[in-house]
Amino acid sequence: MPDYKELYLTLFDATEKAIRELIAAQQKCEELCLHTPLNESVLLPFPKEPVKK
């Protein structure tokens, strides 16, 4: 029979690691946005029709 506590803790640790990495990436992107001069900002056009998959 599988050790469910070990399975849970393994998954929990991996989830926590992924969340920390996503938060770090978000913070890095926010810092880049804050340090980018406004004259370099580019507005992307809004699609006229929804993208079909």
LOPAPA-200476 format. One record per residue: residue number from 1; x, y, z of N, C-alpha, C in turn; residue in three letters; chain. Coordinates in pm, 1 decimal. Atoms other than C-alpha are relative to their C-alpha. Layout:
<recs>
> NUM,X,Y,Z,X,Y,Z,X,Y,Z,ALA,A
...
</recs>
This chain:
<recs>
> 1,85.5,-118.6,0.0,0.0,0.0,0.0,89.8,124.6,0.0,MET,A
> 2,-83.5,-120.3,6.7,139.5,343.9,-89.5,-2.6,79.2,130.4,PRO,A
> 3,-9.5,-86.7,-117.2,256.8,577.4,183.9,-58.8,135.8,-38.1,ASP,A
> 4,71.2,-120.4,42.4,-0.3,854.0,136.1,56.8,127.3,61.5,TYR,A
> 5,-60.6,-118.6,-61.5,170.7,1088.1,379.7,122.1,43.4,-81.6,LYS,A
> 6,-117.0,-32.7,80.4,492.1,1069.3,176.4,-42.5,57.0,-135.6,GLU,A
> 7,50.3,-51.2,127.5,297.7,1119.1,-148.5,-50.0,143.1,15.7,LEU,A
> 8,54.6,-133.7,-25.0,116.1,1420.9,-3.3,111.8,100.9,22.4,TYR,A
> 9,-108.7,-93.0,-30.3,433.5,1579.5,133.5,87.0,28.1,-123.1,LEU,A
> 10,-76.6,-19.3,123.2,618.6,1525.3,-195.3,-72.4,97.1,-92.3,THR,A
> 11,78.9,-88.6,84.9,338.8,1691.3,-390.9,-8.6,139.7,59.5,LEU,A
> 12,8.3,-130.1,-66.9,305.6,1969.9,-134.1,129.7,77.6,-17.0,PHE,A
> 13,-130.1,-66.6,16.2,679.1,2046.7,-148.9,19.3,49.9,-143.1,ASP,A
> 14,-14.0,-40.4,140.2,674.3,2056.5,-530.4,-91.6,117.8,-31.9,ALA,A
> 15,94.1,-110.3,21.2,369.9,2284.4,-527.0,54.0,128.1,60.0,THR,A
> 16,-58.5,-117.2,-64.7,535.4,2522.7,-282.1,117.8,54.2,-80.5,GLU,A
> 17,-114.6,-42.8,79.9,852.0,2530.8,-493.8,-47.4,70.9,-126.9,LYS,A
> 18,53.0,-61.5,122.3,650.9,2608.2,-809.4,-58.8,137.3,28.8,ALA,A
> 19,59.2,-128.7,-37.0,461.2,2887.2,-633.6,109.5,103.0,26.9,ILE,A
> 20,-111.3,-92.6,-27.9,785.8,3042.8,-507.8,67.0,45.3,-128.9,ARG,A
> 21,-61.3,-35.5,127.9,931.8,3032.2,-860.2,-89.0,96.2,-78.5,GLU,A
> 22,91.7,-89.7,69.9,620.0,3195.3,-1007.4,-1.1,138.8,62.8,LEU,A
> 23,-3.0,-129.4,-69.6,625.1,3469.7,-744.0,129.0,73.5,-33.8,ILE,A
> 24,-128.2,-62.8,33.0,994.1,3535.4,-812.2,-0.8,53.1,-143.5,ALA,A
> 25,7.8,-44.9,139.3,929.4,3557.0,-1187.7,-90.6,122.0,-12.2,ALA,A
> 26,90.7,-115.2,3.1,636.9,3794.2,-1132.0,69.7,123.8,54.9,GLN,A
> 27,-69.9,-113.6,-58.8,847.9,4018.1,-907.8,107.8,53.4,-94.7,GLN,A
> 28,-101.6,-42.4,95.4,1128.6,4023.9,-1166.4,-63.9,78.7,-114.3,LYS,A
> 29,69.6,-70.1,108.2,882.5,4124.4,-1440.0,-51.3,136.1,47.4,CYS,A
> 30,46.3,-127.9,-53.0,735.3,4394.7,-1217.5,115.2,98.6,10.4,GLU,A
> 31,-116.8,-87.0,-8.5,1084.4,4533.7,-1153.2,40.9,49.8,-138.2,GLU,A
> 32,-33.9,-40.9,135.8,1157.4,4535.6,-1526.4,-98.4,105.3,-51.6,LEU,A
> 33,100.6,-97.7,43.4,831.6,4721.5,-1591.9,21.9,134.3,68.4,CYS,A
> 34,-21.1,-125.1,-72.6,908.5,4978.5,-1324.8,122.8,75.2,-49.8,LEU,A
> 35,-123.4,-63.7,43.4,1254.1,5045.0,-1470.9,2.8,26.9,-150.4,HIS,A
> 36,6.8,-24.9,143.3,1140.3,5067.7,-1834.6,-55.5,139.7,-22.5,THR,A
> 37,51.9,-133.8,28.7,1104.3,5423.5,-1960.4,-132.8,-8.3,-75.4,PRO,A
> 38,132.4,1.5,61.2,752.1,5509.4,-2070.1,4.8,13.2,-150.9,LEU,A
> 39,-4.7,-17.9,144.1,860.9,5609.1,-2419.7,32.8,-129.4,-75.0,ASN,A
> 40,-29.7,128.2,63.5,966.8,5248.5,-2488.0,-117.3,-97.5,8.4,GLU,A
> 41,113.7,89.6,-13.9,628.5,5099.6,-2399.8,-69.3,-17.5,-134.6,SER,A
> 42,67.8,30.7,125.2,442.2,4932.3,-2683.3,-138.5,-53.5,32.3,VAL,A
> 43,135.2,50.5,-15.4,67.9,4883.9,-2698.4,-26.8,-101.3,-110.6,LEU,A
> 44,31.8,102.3,97.9,-36.2,4565.0,-2869.6,-144.8,16.4,-44.3,LEU,A
> 45,137.9,-14.9,47.6,-346.9,4575.7,-3089.5,-90.1,-107.6,59.6,PRO,A
> 46,97.9,93.4,-52.7,-656.9,4412.7,-2951.9,-56.3,-78.7,-119.2,PHE,A
> 47,50.9,76.5,115.0,-772.3,4125.4,-3177.7,-146.2,33.7,-28.9,PRO,A
> 48,137.0,-32.0,39.2,-1087.5,4202.3,-3375.9,-94.2,-118.2,23.3,LYS,A
> 49,80.2,120.7,-18.0,-1209.3,3844.2,-3357.8,72.0,-91.7,99.5,GLU,A
> 50,-64.3,94.0,-92.8,-1150.2,3583.2,-3088.2,80.9,-104.6,-76.9,PRO,A
> 51,-84.9,101.3,61.2,-874.9,3337.8,-3167.5,-68.6,-135.5,15.1,VAL,A
> 52,64.9,131.5,-3.1,-1024.6,3001.0,-3259.6,105.8,-107.7,10.1,LYS,A
> 53,-94.6,111.4,-18.0,-852.4,2683.7,-3149.9,-42.8,-118.9,-80.9,LYS,A
</recs>
